Amino acid sequence: MPNIRFRLNGTPTEVDADPDELLLDVLRGPLGLTGPHFGCGAGECGACRVIVGDHAVTACDAPLWSVADKDVTTLEGLGSPERPHPLQRAFIAEQAMQCGYCVAGVLMSAAALLRQNPRPTEGQVREALDRNLCRCGSQNRMVRAVLRAANEAATT
Amino acid sequence: MNSPAPTLPFSLAANPRLSSWIKFAADGKVTVSPGKVEIGQGIVTALAQIAADELDVEIGRVRMVRATTVSSPNEGVTSGSLSIQQSGRALRHACAEIRQIFLAAASERLGVEANMLQVEDGTISGPGNVRTSYWELADEVSLDRDATPGAKAKAIADRALAGQSAQRLDIPDKVFGNRRFIHDTALPDLLHGRVLRPENARARLVGLKEDTARAVPGFIAVMRDGSFAGVVCETEASATAALNALRKGATWSQGDALPDENDLAAFLKAQPVESTVIDTRTAASTAPKVRTLKRQYTRPYIAHASIAPSCAVAQWTDEDSVHVWTHSQGVYLLRNDLSLVLKLPLEKITIEHLEGAGCYGHNPADDVALDAVLLAKATAGRPVRVQWSRADEMTHGPFGAAMAIEVEADLDASGEIVEWRHSIWSNGHAARPGRGTKPTLLAGYELEQPFPIAISGNPPQANGGGGDRNSVPLYDFPAWKIESHRLLTMPVRTSALRTLGAQGNVFAIESFLDEIVAERGEDPVAFRLRHLKDERAKDVVRAAAKRASWKPAPKAGTGYGFGYSRYKNTGAYCAVVAEIEGEEDIRVKKLTLAVDVGEAINPDGVINQIEGGAIQATSWVLKERVRFDRGRITSNSWTDYPILRFSEVPEVEVEVIQRSEIDPVGAGEAAHGPVIAAIANAVFDCLGVRVRNLPITRDRLIAAMAES
């Protein structure tokens, strides 16, 4: 079985696994990450979103082979308490969650949006997050947090 | 004047030992152990605020301990918007008493009168620069003593933290992807389990071919006991593969028949019931009635649909001792039921809480804990993590019960209400584990020697009731009769979902009032103010109306509606103005809410809970309905059970009326009833159509138009 190579959060990574295995299982299993979360297994809720290249994709229905030689960013690669991403700072500032389970995926969708469109309108933020589900009803806080992060990035 | 003898707060009376709540750790921290658990509502932060405030320590010194049957106070279940009321009051009292105890000890050591001492971040100091601290004194002050009534908490003006918005303690972990959820549990030699569940309701497993599952790489064990079956494997991927193989080799009985999802009222009213008169009020004399109005309202079964599937970890530490990690709302209650199923004494079962995703009531958290315990029997001591599938989460957990509600009003010659009648048909709204002599965990019904399926009951009125919750009008109608008919059959499994019956009852009451008021040509806010006697109620009604500039000038395609309730008739007050746009589909544009929870410990936390409740309620009213055919639940995915999306979420504005002098109550369930009623009333305002059967979908609008 050929090993699959990709860059995970900037680090060259090689995985010895069935290429048809799901990316989420590999990230959470042998690679030991806890940023991406399992929610539905069908690409419908977005809790598992990671950025592949420049796009947020659902890791729960993406086969491992689909990320061969690509850049994969998970929540762990977005920032750290020492060097937080503007979105992470903004989500704390806005207290933008209740349970926070969906936030891992929401942050990745938002990060992909800001890469492509650093100054989105509120409508564009909602559209970009429309394939992420939040059951607790924290959507408005999350939208405010994304706009805050965009604003902060533009003014610093 | 005699004042009543002081008593201990409810949770402290049940768990009086002070050391079970608070410990001073050697590293300069204060460990606080509430019996209530974090379910995404921010309770842990609010409790930390209360403790830090009463003890006079920085909140950064507080270490919150997750509930465990090893050492935590037994506070029953984290539900019913009671955590601030029960845990908060207990902690405030316990901390106030502990502060006094330490001040007395410090006084003795320092030779200074206790009333001359002050506490600042745990350091106790007095005149002449004498000082000590909680931690220095911790060895000589035993907290292994019972709380006594009468400890005086701080004056409101002296509270530095409670009443101020505080950042939630759990949020940093969640934005950095740290291991925080039960789903992320890492234990040495951890295995993964999956359970096989039937498609058809309560089908029995009659045959099982295991060979293909056994051939999956990483396979460890198959477990079968009657209709309960599952697999354990080395990885999640292999467990899923083995489960799929097992499913192909399974044969099931046909299962039980389900009701007609398109005529729930007829089904509910045709079942055998236990009827209870909830309340009556009779008037000495009223104006004679000249006519009677009668309406029927229904709500469907509603799914919890938590964003994460339920998960648990179990490990048998020896042949008859098991350790369980769970996101259950009640670790002690779960232990009771596990003890019944496993026929083990309580002390052989240890249960620890870990956070799950948002919890809105009795979801499958407890069920999956038993699943994990049963599967872990097959692993010779290795821990097993079991996670349900999305489909099982959407179909096999308990649902919020469907309801049919008939409301009648006798009107006098001037159109005033002289008598009001309200009758509810619904399954019970509570079948939580740990409260009876029989377990209520799903796998317990599936074993070779099964336990009987518990038909859901209703909590007593004193605890807020169940199907009848919020059925007694909050208005000053001169006479009424309120009845509840609880079904004695239960083809669809029901239990506690946020607000229990309050959502349906408030929808019915506030919708019916709106009909009567519209017919009278009276303003809905004026009518409510005229019939409410409680000033706190009037204040939220006035505040919501004022903030929303009630009532905005008519605009084509836009409607405005009002809703009010006091949750459980004893809890938080909430009034709502809904602004909607509607033609074929309804779009909620804006919700303006005013809320009074008494003392808001963490005002931003209260706003967050109210916003969340309002948005979830909008989702319920516009979209949500558990779907089934005559044999099985069919809404088993997000496609078949859609919820509100980012682009559909309304603007939500919340005003909190802060009442520091009044004991706090919870906020998590205050918004649902009034929001749903306000939206339904706005739909009428916009389209002139009354939708009395939830959810308000395009099909229901068309049906309601045809009816009227």
Interface residues (C-beta under 8 A of the other chain):
Chain A: E21 L22 D25 R28 G29 G32 L33 T34 G35 P36 H37 F38 G39 C40 G41 A42 E44 C45 A47 T74 L75 E76 G79 S80 P81 P84 Q88 F91 I92 Q95 M97 Q98 C99 G100 Y101 C102 V103 A104 L107 V125 R126 E127 L129 D130 N132 L133 C134 R135 C136 G137 S138 Q139 N140 R141 M142 V143
Chain B: I39 G40 Q41 G42 Q167 R168 D170 I171 P172 K174 V175 F176 G177 N178 R179 R180 F181 H183 D184 A186 T235 E236 A237 A305 S306 I307 A308 P309 E355 G356 A357 G358 C359 Y360 Q387 S389 R390 D604 N608 Q609 E611 G612 G613 A614 I615 Q616 S619 S637 W638 T639 I643 L644 R645 F646 S647 V649 E651 V652
